[in-house]
Amino acid sequence: MTEEKYVADPRRWKALAVCMAGAFIAMLDISIVNVALPSIEAGLHAGSAQVQLIVAGYTLALALLVVPMGRLGDVYGRRNMFAVGIAGFGLASLGAGLAPNATVLAAMRVLQGCFAGVQNPQVTGIIQQLFRGAERGKAFGFMGALIGIATAVGPIAGGSIIALFGAAEGWRWVFFINVPVVAVVVPLALKLMPKPEPRSGTAYLDLPGVAIVGLATASFMVPFIFSGTEGGDALPAWRWGFLPLAAVLIFALTKWEQAYHARTNSAVFDPQLLRNLGFRFGVGIGGLYFAGFTSTFLIVTMVLQQGLGYTPLQAGLVGVPFAIGSGLSSQFAGRVITRYGRKLVVIALCVVLVGLLTIDMVMRFAPEAHFGWILAIVMFCTGSGAGAVISPNQTLTLTHVPPRMGGVAGAVLTVGQQLGGAIGMSIVLSGFFAGIPTLGPRLAAAQTLLVGVAIITLTLLVAIFDMRRRQQQS
């Protein structure tokens, strides 16, 4: 299979803007629904299992499909797959908003996650295809800012919508707002994104490899994402049996891919990708970072609401400074990543680590009267570090990945981040809920945030090792 020839497309920045609009609403739906859960429970009389599926079903479906859909985009065209994913996401959002009961809503959330998994890897693949060098770092900088802003804006948007439309029916508009965005994005995507290039020879899809990837991902994620919305177990103890099953499936995947690639040169996990040491380090750093940091927003929001009586909107506003800091630093990092490399990520991780330790101190000692303002300032500083972690790591991870594998490579990075986030969220939430009865929300949050501190410390050590490895090779 030949590499895609690079020709600078004059519409590439417009195409990136369309990608970002589609990716933004898909990312937003991960966090915006958390604020709407009380409204959903009251409006649809949802049980705990249904609520768990509404939250976790989206993440699981996305993670299941992101790798195979990345492969489909690489083979059959990223523009078309992106358009299908976004259009389907809009229809599923409409169905979620119109859901007559919690079961239908849970099913629509899973469907939303499926279509998010279709469009998500195309974004990374399109960036790989359209940009090179410093421009690629800048493009990933925009994407990093997008992730930070979507994470922080979700609770604010959800709280504002529910306040505007009322607790009884406001949750429906959390989903309806996606529809007009999709109606604009789909035609623009078909107009501005690059058309699929004609391919010579036979395009193999490796359906057995795709199936094994999906089963292995599901087996690994299920024990963690179905850990209970209130700290208990949504599934019984036998769910941990999925982990050894995942190990067996990964071993089987390795053997199958070696044999399939030898026959067709078109395995899902091309050996060239797996041998890329920079790619492996980048995926590891991304997964560890999301494991250590993803739960911070949810813990902070729950302390503000459960411990201090903040409204969902007030709690969400505390996260605005994080979004601002993250957006600013992502833009800066995108411009300088080609100059500083992994050293920039190491410095940013140090800032994040100091920020988490400071949040821990705020949880323990800040006076209640000024708690929100103090926390907002710390969140800005922490966001300034976080914005210089995600997008530079994406750039470094994918720098030496051939564009023809851009969709799959970006999908693997996304799955690593999702897996890390699911594991970290499960551990931290379980500790937080277990500690509330004896310690109260604030001290329980402080204790569990130390888990995140430990994981970010490990992430920093891995990044330092990779930085020294890169310096020795240069």
C-alpha positions as CSV (number, residue, x, y, z in Angstrom):
1,M,0.0,0.0,0.0
2,T,1.5,3.3,-1.0
3,E,1.7,6.4,1.2
4,E,-0.7,9.3,0.6
5,K,1.1,12.1,-1.3
6,Y,1.0,15.3,0.7
7,V,-0.4,18.4,-1.1
8,A,-1.2,21.4,1.0
9,D,-5.0,21.9,0.7
10,P,-6.0,25.6,0.8
11,R,-9.2,24.7,2.6
12,R,-7.5,22.7,5.3
13,W,-8.1,25.2,8.2
14,K,-11.8,25.4,7.2
15,A,-11.9,21.6,7.2
16,L,-10.3,21.5,10.6
17,A,-12.9,23.9,11.9
18,V,-15.7,21.6,10.7
19,C,-13.9,18.6,12.3
20,M,-13.7,20.5,15.6
21,A,-17.4,21.4,15.6
22,G,-18.4,17.8,15.1
23,A,-15.8,16.5,17.7
24,F,-16.9,19.2,20.2
25,I,-20.5,18.1,20.5
26,A,-19.4,14.4,20.8
27,M,-17.0,15.3,23.6
28,L,-19.4,17.6,25.2
29,D,-22.0,14.8,25.5
30,I,-19.6,12.9,27.8
31,S,-19.8,15.5,30.6
32,I,-23.0,17.4,29.9
33,V,-25.2,14.5,30.8
34,N,-23.7,14.1,34.3
35,V,-25.3,17.4,35.4
36,A,-28.7,16.3,33.9
37,L,-28.9,13.0,35.7
38,P,-31.0,14.2,38.6
39,S,-33.4,15.7,36.1
40,I,-33.5,12.5,34.1
41,E,-34.1,10.4,37.2
42,A,-37.0,12.5,38.3
43,G,-38.5,13.0,34.8
44,L,-38.3,9.4,33.6
45,H,-38.2,7.6,37.0
46,A,-35.0,5.9,35.9
47,G,-33.5,3.2,38.0
48,S,-29.8,2.9,39.0
49,A,-29.1,0.4,36.3
50,Q,-30.6,2.6,33.6
51,V,-28.8,5.6,34.9
52,Q,-25.5,3.7,34.8
53,L,-26.2,2.6,31.2
54,I,-27.1,6.2,30.2
55,V,-23.7,7.3,31.5
56,A,-21.4,4.4,30.8
57,G,-23.1,3.0,27.6
58,Y,-22.0,6.1,25.6
59,T,-18.3,5.7,26.6
60,L,-18.3,1.9,26.1
61,A,-19.9,2.1,22.6
62,L,-17.4,4.9,21.6
63,A,-14.4,2.8,22.7
64,L,-15.7,-0.3,21.0
65,L,-16.0,1.3,17.6
66,V,-13.2,3.8,17.4
67,V,-10.5,1.4,16.2
68,P,-12.5,-0.4,13.5
69,M,-14.0,2.9,12.3
70,G,-10.6,4.4,12.2
71,R,-9.5,1.5,9.9
72,L,-12.6,2.0,7.7
73,G,-11.8,5.7,7.4
74,D,-8.2,4.9,6.4
75,V,-9.4,2.4,3.7
76,Y,-12.7,3.9,2.4
77,G,-12.3,7.7,3.1
78,R,-12.4,9.8,6.2
79,R,-14.7,12.5,4.9
80,N,-17.5,10.0,4.2
81,M,-17.1,8.2,7.5
82,F,-17.1,11.5,9.4
83,A,-20.3,12.7,7.7
84,V,-22.0,9.4,8.5
85,G,-20.9,9.5,12.1
86,I,-22.0,13.1,12.7
87,A,-25.4,12.6,10.9
88,G,-26.1,9.4,12.9
89,F,-25.0,11.3,16.1
90,G,-27.6,14.0,15.3
91,L,-30.4,11.5,14.8
92,A,-29.5,9.6,17.9
93,S,-29.5,12.9,19.9
94,L,-33.0,13.7,18.5
95,G,-34.1,10.2,19.6
96,A,-32.6,10.7,23.1
97,G,-34.4,14.0,23.5
98,L,-37.7,12.5,22.5
99,A,-37.2,9.3,24.6
100,P,-40.5,8.4,26.3
101,N,-38.8,6.3,29.1
102,A,-35.4,5.6,30.6
103,T,-34.9,2.4,28.6
104,V,-35.3,4.1,25.3
105,L,-33.0,6.9,26.5
106,A,-30.3,4.4,27.5
107,A,-30.5,2.8,24.0
108,M,-30.2,6.2,22.3
109,R,-27.2,7.0,24.4
110,V,-25.5,3.8,23.3
111,L,-26.4,4.7,19.7
112,Q,-24.9,8.1,20.3
113,G,-21.7,6.5,21.5
114,C,-21.6,4.3,18.4
115,F,-21.8,7.2,16.0
116,A,-19.3,9.2,18.1
117,G,-17.0,6.2,17.6
118,V,-17.5,6.4,13.8
119,Q,-16.6,10.1,13.6
120,N,-13.9,10.4,16.3
121,P,-11.0,8.7,14.6
122,Q,-11.6,10.5,11.4
123,V,-10.7,13.8,13.0
124,T,-7.2,12.6,13.9
125,G,-6.8,10.9,10.5
126,I,-7.8,14.1,8.7
127,I,-5.3,16.2,10.7
128,Q,-2.6,13.7,9.8
129,Q,-3.6,13.9,6.2
130,L,-4.0,17.7,5.8
131,F,-1.1,19.0,8.0
132,R,2.6,18.6,8.3
133,G,5.4,19.9,10.6
134,A,4.6,22.9,12.7
135,E,1.1,23.2,11.2
136,R,0.3,19.8,12.5
137,G,1.3,20.8,16.0
138,K,-0.8,23.9,15.7
139,A,-3.8,21.8,14.5
140,F,-3.4,19.4,17.4
141,G,-3.2,22.4,19.7
142,F,-6.6,23.5,18.6
143,M,-7.9,19.9,19.3
144,G,-6.3,19.9,22.7
145,A,-8.0,23.2,23.5
146,L,-11.2,21.7,22.3
147,I,-10.9,18.8,24.7
148,G,-10.2,21.0,27.7
149,I,-13.0,23.4,26.8
150,A,-15.6,20.6,26.2
151,T,-14.8,19.0,29.5
152,A,-15.2,22.2,31.4
153,V,-18.1,23.7,29.5
154,G,-20.2,20.5,29.7
155,P,-21.4,21.0,33.3
156,I,-22.0,24.8,32.7
157,A,-24.0,24.1,29.5
158,G,-26.0,21.3,31.2
159,G,-26.8,23.5,34.3
160,S,-27.8,26.5,32.1
161,I,-30.1,24.4,29.9
162,I,-31.8,22.8,32.9
163,A,-32.2,26.2,34.6
164,L,-33.7,27.7,31.4
165,F,-36.1,24.9,30.5
166,G,-36.9,23.5,33.9
167,A,-35.9,20.4,35.9
168,A,-38.7,18.3,34.5
169,E,-38.0,18.6,30.8
170,G,-34.8,20.5,30.6
171,W,-32.7,17.3,30.2
172,R,-34.3,16.8,26.8
173,W,-32.7,20.0,25.5
174,V,-29.3,18.8,26.5
175,F,-29.7,16.4,23.5
176,F,-31.7,18.6,21.2
177,I,-29.0,21.3,21.0
178,N,-26.8,18.8,19.0
179,V,-29.3,18.7,16.1
180,P,-28.9,22.2,14.6
181,V,-25.1,21.8,14.9
182,V,-25.2,18.6,13.0
183,A,-27.4,20.1,10.4
184,V,-24.7,22.7,9.7
185,V,-21.7,20.4,10.0
186,V,-22.7,17.6,7.7
187,P,-22.9,19.6,4.4
188,L,-19.8,21.6,5.3
189,A,-17.9,18.3,5.9
190,L,-18.9,17.0,2.5
191,K,-17.9,20.3,0.9
192,L,-14.6,21.1,2.6
193,M,-13.0,17.8,3.7
194,P,-10.7,16.0,1.2
195,K,-12.3,13.4,-1.0
196,P,-11.2,9.8,-0.7
197,E,-8.1,9.1,-2.9
198,P,-8.5,6.2,-5.4
199,R,-6.6,3.1,-4.3
200,S,-4.9,0.6,-6.4
201,G,-5.2,-3.1,-5.7
202,T,-7.5,-4.8,-3.2
203,A,-8.4,-3.0,0.1
204,Y,-8.6,-5.6,2.9
205,L,-10.6,-4.8,6.0
206,D,-9.4,-7.5,8.4
207,L,-12.9,-8.2,9.9
208,P,-11.6,-10.9,12.4
209,G,-9.0,-8.4,13.7
210,V,-11.6,-5.7,14.1
211,A,-13.9,-8.1,16.0
212,I,-11.2,-9.2,18.3
213,V,-10.2,-5.6,19.0
214,G,-13.8,-4.8,19.9
215,L,-14.2,-7.8,22.2
216,A,-10.9,-7.1,23.9
217,T,-11.8,-3.4,24.5
218,A,-15.2,-4.3,25.9
219,S,-13.8,-7.0,28.2
220,F,-11.2,-4.6,29.6
221,M,-13.6,-1.6,30.1
222,V,-16.8,-3.3,31.5
223,P,-15.4,-4.0,35.0
224,F,-14.5,-0.4,35.4
225,I,-17.3,1.6,33.7
226,F,-20.0,-0.4,35.4
227,S,-18.8,0.3,38.9
228,G,-21.9,1.9,40.2
229,T,-23.1,5.5,40.2
230,E,-23.1,5.7,44.0
231,G,-19.9,3.9,44.7
232,G,-21.4,0.5,44.9
233,D,-21.3,-2.3,42.3
234,A,-23.6,-2.1,39.3
235,L,-22.4,-5.6,38.3
236,P,-21.5,-8.4,40.7
237,A,-17.9,-9.5,41.5
238,W,-17.8,-11.9,38.5
239,R,-17.3,-8.8,36.2
240,W,-13.6,-9.0,37.1
241,G,-13.4,-12.2,35.1
242,F,-13.5,-10.0,32.0
243,L,-9.9,-8.9,32.7
244,P,-8.2,-12.3,32.1
245,L,-10.5,-12.7,29.1
246,A,-9.2,-9.4,27.7
247,A,-5.6,-10.7,28.2
248,V,-6.4,-13.8,26.2
249,L,-8.0,-11.8,23.5
250,I,-5.0,-9.5,23.2
251,F,-2.7,-12.5,22.9
252,A,-5.0,-13.9,20.2
253,L,-5.1,-10.5,18.4
254,T,-1.3,-10.4,18.3
255,K,-1.0,-13.8,16.7
256,W,-3.8,-13.2,14.2
257,E,-2.4,-9.8,13.2
258,Q,1.0,-11.2,12.5
259,A,-0.5,-13.9,10.3
260,Y,-2.9,-11.6,8.5
261,H,-0.3,-9.0,7.8
262,A,2.0,-11.6,6.3
263,R,-0.8,-12.6,3.9
264,T,-2.3,-9.2,3.0
265,N,-0.2,-6.4,4.4
266,S,-3.4,-4.8,5.7
267,A,-3.8,-5.8,9.3
268,V,-5.7,-3.4,11.7
269,F,-2.5,-3.1,13.8
270,D,0.2,-2.8,11.2
271,P,3.5,-4.1,12.7
272,Q,5.1,-0.8,11.6
273,L,2.7,0.9,14.0
274,L,3.4,-1.5,16.8
275,R,7.1,-1.2,16.4
276,N,7.0,2.6,16.7
277,L,8.4,3.2,20.1
278,G,7.4,6.9,20.2
279,F,3.8,5.8,19.4
280,R,3.8,3.2,22.2
281,F,5.2,5.8,24.8
282,G,2.6,8.3,23.6
283,V,-0.3,5.9,24.1
284,G,1.0,4.9,27.5
285,I,1.4,8.6,28.6
286,G,-2.1,9.5,27.3
287,G,-3.7,6.5,29.1
288,L,-2.0,7.2,32.4
289,Y,-2.7,11.0,32.2
290,F,-6.5,10.4,31.7
291,A,-6.5,7.8,34.5
292,G,-5.0,10.3,36.9
293,F,-6.9,13.5,35.8
294,T,-10.3,12.6,34.3
295,S,-12.1,12.2,37.7
296,T,-11.0,15.6,39.0
297,F,-13.8,17.5,37.4
298,L,-16.5,15.1,38.6
299,I,-15.1,15.0,42.2
300,V,-14.9,18.8,42.3
301,T,-18.4,19.2,41.0
302,M,-19.8,16.7,43.4
303,V,-18.1,18.4,46.4
304,L,-19.5,21.7,45.4
305,Q,-23.0,20.4,45.0
306,Q,-23.2,17.8,47.8
307,G,-20.9,19.3,50.3
308,L,-21.5,23.1,49.8
309,G,-24.9,23.3,48.2
310,Y,-23.9,24.9,44.9
311,T,-26.4,24.7,42.1
312,P,-25.3,22.7,38.9
313,L,-24.7,26.0,37.1
314,Q,-22.7,27.5,40.0
315,A,-20.6,24.3,40.2
316,G,-20.0,24.4,36.5
317,L,-18.9,28.0,36.5
318,V,-16.0,27.1,38.9
319,G,-14.7,25.1,36.0
320,V,-14.6,28.0,33.5
321,P,-11.1,29.2,34.5
322,F,-9.8,25.7,33.8
323,A,-11.2,25.9,30.2
324,I,-9.6,29.3,29.7
325,G,-6.2,28.2,31.0
326,S,-6.4,25.0,29.0
327,G,-7.4,26.8,25.8
328,L,-4.6,29.3,26.1
329,S,-1.9,26.8,26.9
330,S,-3.0,24.4,24.2
331,Q,-2.6,27.1,21.6
332,F,0.8,28.1,22.9
333,A,1.9,24.4,23.1
334,G,0.7,23.7,19.6
335,R,3.0,26.5,18.2
336,V,6.2,25.4,20.1
337,I,5.9,21.6,20.4
338,T,8.1,21.0,17.4
339,R,10.8,23.1,19.1
340,Y,10.7,21.6,22.6
341,G,9.3,18.1,22.1
342,R,8.7,15.9,25.0
343,K,10.3,18.4,27.4
344,L,7.2,20.6,27.0
345,V,4.9,17.7,28.2
346,V,7.2,17.0,31.2
347,I,7.0,20.7,32.3
348,A,3.2,20.7,31.8
349,L,2.8,17.5,33.8
350,C,4.8,19.1,36.6
351,V,2.3,22.0,36.6
352,V,-0.7,19.6,36.6
353,L,0.9,17.7,39.5
354,V,1.3,20.9,41.5
355,G,-2.3,21.9,40.6
356,L,-3.7,18.6,41.9
357,L,-1.8,18.8,45.1
358,T,-3.1,22.4,45.6
359,I,-6.7,21.3,44.9
360,D,-6.1,18.6,47.6
361,M,-5.0,21.4,50.0
362,V,-8.0,23.5,49.1
363,M,-10.4,20.6,49.8
364,R,-8.8,20.2,53.2
365,F,-8.3,23.8,54.4
366,A,-10.0,26.5,52.3
367,P,-12.7,28.4,54.2
368,E,-16.2,27.6,53.0
369,A,-17.1,31.3,52.3
370,H,-14.3,31.6,49.7
371,F,-14.0,28.0,48.6
372,G,-15.4,28.5,45.1
373,W,-13.2,31.5,44.3
374,I,-10.0,29.9,45.6
375,L,-10.8,26.7,43.7
376,A,-11.5,28.6,40.5
377,I,-8.0,30.2,40.6
378,V,-6.3,26.9,41.2
379,M,-8.3,25.3,38.4
380,F,-7.0,28.0,36.0
381,C,-3.4,27.2,36.9
382,T,-4.1,23.5,36.6
383,G,-5.8,24.0,33.3
384,S,-2.7,25.9,32.0
385,G,-0.7,22.7,32.6
386,A,-3.4,20.3,31.3
387,G,-3.7,22.1,28.0
388,A,0.0,21.6,27.3
389,V,-0.3,17.8,27.9
390,I,-3.0,16.5,25.6
391,S,-2.3,18.1,22.3
392,P,1.5,18.0,22.4
393,N,1.3,14.3,23.4
394,Q,-1.0,13.7,20.4
395,T,1.5,15.5,18.1
396,L,4.5,13.6,19.5
397,T,2.7,10.2,19.4
398,L,1.6,10.6,15.8
399,T,4.7,12.4,14.4
400,H,6.2,9.4,12.7
401,V,3.0,7.5,11.9
402,P,2.3,7.3,8.2
403,P,-0.8,9.2,7.2
404,R,-2.3,6.1,5.7
405,M,-2.6,4.7,9.2
406,G,-3.6,8.1,10.8
407,G,-7.2,6.9,11.6
408,V,-6.2,3.7,13.3
409,A,-3.3,5.3,15.2
410,G,-5.5,8.1,16.5
411,A,-8.2,5.6,17.4
412,V,-5.7,3.5,19.4
413,L,-4.6,6.7,21.2
414,T,-8.3,7.5,21.9
415,V,-9.0,4.0,23.2
416,G,-5.9,4.2,25.5
417,Q,-7.3,7.5,26.9
418,Q,-10.8,6.1,27.4
419,L,-9.4,3.0,29.1
420,G,-7.3,5.1,31.4
421,G,-10.2,7.4,32.2
422,A,-12.5,4.6,33.0
423,I,-10.0,2.9,35.3
424,G,-9.2,6.2,37.1
425,M,-12.9,7.2,37.4
426,S,-13.8,3.8,38.9
427,I,-11.0,3.8,41.5
428,V,-11.5,7.5,42.5
429,L,-15.3,7.4,42.7
430,S,-15.3,4.2,44.7
431,G,-12.9,5.7,47.2
432,F,-14.9,9.0,47.3
433,F,-18.2,7.4,48.0
434,A,-16.7,5.0,50.5
435,G,-15.2,7.9,52.4
436,I,-18.2,10.3,52.6
437,P,-19.9,8.6,55.6
438,T,-16.9,9.0,57.9
439,L,-15.0,11.9,56.4
440,G,-17.6,14.1,54.7
441,P,-17.4,15.1,51.0
442,R,-14.5,17.5,51.2
443,L,-12.1,15.3,53.1
444,A,-13.2,12.2,51.2
445,A,-12.4,14.1,47.9
446,A,-9.0,15.2,49.3
447,Q,-8.1,11.6,50.1
448,T,-9.1,10.2,46.8
449,L,-7.4,13.0,44.8
450,L,-4.2,11.6,46.2
451,V,-4.8,8.6,43.9
452,G,-4.8,10.9,41.0
453,V,-1.6,12.6,42.3
454,A,0.1,9.2,42.4
455,I,-1.0,8.3,38.8
456,I,0.1,11.7,37.4
457,T,3.5,11.2,39.2
458,L,3.9,7.9,37.4
459,T,2.9,9.6,34.1
460,L,5.6,12.2,34.7
461,L,8.2,9.5,35.3
462,V,7.3,7.8,32.0
463,A,7.4,11.1,30.1
464,I,10.9,11.9,31.6
465,F,12.1,8.5,30.5
466,D,10.7,9.1,27.0
467,M,12.3,12.6,26.9
468,R,15.7,11.2,27.7
469,R,15.3,8.4,25.1
470,R,14.5,11.0,22.5
471,Q,17.4,13.2,23.5
472,Q,19.8,10.2,23.2
473,Q,18.5,9.4,19.7
474,S,18.8,13.0,18.4
